[in-house]
Amino acid sequence: MSSPETGTPPRPAFEVSNLSIWYGEKPAVRDVTIDIPSKTITAIIGPSGCGKSTFLRCLNRMHELIPRTRIEGKVLFQGEDLYSTGSDPTIVRRRIGMVFQKSNPFPTMSIAENVVIGLKLNGVRNRKLLDERLEKSLRMAALWDEVKDDLHKPGMSLSGGQQQRLCIARAIAVEPEVLLMDEPASALDPIATMKIEELIHELVANYTIVIVTHNMQQASRVSDRTAFFYVGRLIEFGETTQIFTQPKEKQTEDYITGRFG
Amino acid sequence: MIAPKHILGTFDEALASLRNNVLMMAGLTERSLDRAMKGLFQRDDDLCTHAIADDEEIDQLEKQIDKDGVDVLLRFQPVASDLRRVVSAMKLSSNLERMADQATNIARRARKLNQHPALPEVELIRPMHTHAMSMFKDSIDAYVREDVQLGRAVVPRDEKLDELNRVASRRLIQRMAENPDQLRGYLNLMFIARHLERVGDHATNIAEDAVYAAAAEDIRHQAYVAPT
């Protein structure tokens, strides 16, 4: 486990209470209350359409990019209300980065430009700082050794697994506090998948990571805690080992053992 | 099995086959122990020979269950109750194999005893046999019916078997001093008592694994507190 076992528990990274989200009339997430601890890996599992991606997106206000969404309830990040009137979604998204299912490097940009674009958009012009952050981010994303001689080649020239690690490097270049990952390895081969998982294990020393995955083995391999969602509701949340050896809820048991429906 | 059907039919079949092999192994082990003990009490060498011969089939079943268990782990990556079922099947098979070895040991000792005039002290073994077999049957029942209470209840019963073993040993040592001519026979009876005591240990392990399979609870190595 990544969390220290000493004294009072540190404040959770996210404190979500009674969160509901609608797309138009359709409820996607219903009355979810959950605390996501800091600097741990939390996996979210559940069948398609259970609201897990919607939930993930509302942790950095990404769902607002979809029209006609409505939200109720509270999401505190480091104790601050993410949805208070004074909260700027752009700043929220800089502090809480996201990696998507499909790797999406900017097609017209080089590998290097892809990594530092976030910093440039945030007004960083210092060449030395940009170069430092470029190397540091690529190293953290375990990609530096593979691309250090090709930094000016297009990002799209990389393999799928490398592109995904490039996107992770891009996400961490702006030094966020949280990484949200939506099926980050589902389109990758097993070796590339393991590289991403290894990377997740290394990143958790500095980041809070929330990962949505359909791959139950992946959830059991990488995460400290697992949340199971079903029809928009949080059914069970607990230590990953507990969820996968002795789930408390029958719905969780039926889903993870493949006895659903 | 209580659980609803798995989406993968082949997974359900593999789990069922694993379980059936464990049950078959339990049946054969019980028969083997029965034959060895009857061979002792009825002074019947044929029964002893059968008990010894059956061991081969039980050994093969142990290997089959291990192979099938590894296969299920590899192919289906079971979790939750499915995972516990596979793990407990593999652990049960190892305990059953050792119990069957005890049956073989008992049968060998019984054949030696049968070569000499009957010793009345064989009656010291009878209560141990009854007690060990009832622990064994209940532990298997607990596994079959996923009966946590029954499984839990088997564990403390091992104390009584240990006590019966101590009583039998003390008495046999006393008889050795009184009647050194029968030293060899008394020693064989002491070994048989010891083998039955081991049967009780394996029954305890099986009961503990049955509780783990049914309730995900590890009840091993807990200090037993007698009910007040």
Interface residues (C-beta under 8 A of the other chain):
Chain A: M216 Q217 S220 F244 T245 Q246 P247 T252 E253 D254 I256 T257 G258 R259 F260 G261
Chain B: A3 P4 K5 H6 I7 L8 F11 Q77 P78 V79 A80 S81 D82 L83 R84 A216
